[in-house]
Amino acid sequence: QVQLVESGGGLVQPGGSLRLSCAASGMIFRLYAMGWHRQAPGKQREWVAQVTSDDRRNYADSVKGRFTISRDNAKNTVFLQMNNLKLEDTAVYYCNTTVYSWTYWGQGTQVTVSS
């Protein structure tokens, strides 16, 4: 059973940084793309970033140049480094992966950007 556990969220001021982590188990981590999504209050969940199994990275326009996704296959972990955070980045952040056509989600970690 694939399990994803996010951590690293918190409260940060505008312009600050946070690093989210997502630890995966129950899968051969290095074989699969990993992604981050987020859901702000009252809004639909939106895609943020993805890293493929061969380390190609893609970003939503809203975070490009500020967020960096990376993976450590030795630790079965994907990271999201978030810099220059803005008020509109406030959301619950989820990591996800698709294994054998089934998409798995973590429980989410809250990121609040507030002065």
N, C-alpha and C positions, 0 to 999 in steps of 0.2 A: 504494500500500500504506500503510494507516494504521499509524503508529508512535507509541507513547507511551513517554516516558522520564521516570521519577520521579527526584527528588533531594531532599535536605534532611533525610534521616533521621539518626539518631545516638543517642548516649547522653545521657540527661538525668535529673536528680533529680526525685523527686515534687514536684509543684507548679510545675515548670518549663514552658517553652514551646518549641515547634519549629514551623517553617513548612515544609511540604512543597510541592514544585512538580511539575507534570507538563506537559512540553512535548509538544505534538501536532504531527504532520506527516502529509501525505498525505490530508488531509480539509479540507473547508470548515468550519473549527472553529466559527464563530459559529452554524452551523445545528443543532448537536447538543448534547444534554445530556451532561454529564460527571459522573462519579461517583468516589467513593473507597470502597474496601472494605479490610478488614484480615483477616489470618489469624494467630492466636496459635498457639504450639506445641501440637500435639495437638488443635486445635479446627478446626471448619469455618470457611471464609471467611465473613465477615459484612459486610453493607452498613453504611457509616458515614454517607455524605452524598451529596447530589446537587444539582447546579445545572442548571437547564434552559436552553434557548437564549434564553429571555426573562428569565433571571436569577431565577427562582423557586428557593428553596433549601429543602431538606428534610434532616432529621437523624435518626439513630437516637436513641432516648431516652437511651442510655448516654453520648452525647457532647453532647447538647443543652445549650446554655449555656456550653460550654467550647470547642467547635470551631466554626470559621467557614470555610465553603467560599466561594470567589470565583473569578471568571474574568477574564482580560484577553484580549479577542478580538484586540486589535492584536498581541499576543505569542503567540497560540495556546497559552495556558498556563492551567491551572487550579491553584489553590492550596488548601491546607488549613492554616489557622492553628490550632494546637492549644495551648491554655492550660490551666493547672492540671492537668497530666498526672498520671495515676495509674498505679500498678503494673500494673493490669489493661489499660492501653492498650498495653502491650508487644506488638508484632506486626510482621509485614511488611505494609506498606501499599501497596496497588495502586490505580492509577487505571484507569478503564475508560470506554468509550463504545460505543454501538451505531450502526453505519452500515450502511444497507441490510440490516437484520436480522442482521448479523454483529457479535458483540461482541468488541471488542479489549481486550487487557490490556497494561499495562506489565510490566516485569520485577520491580517491587517495590522498596521501600526499607525498611530495617530501622529500627524505632523501639524503643529499649530504655529503659524507665523503671526506674531502680534507685538506691537510696541507697548 
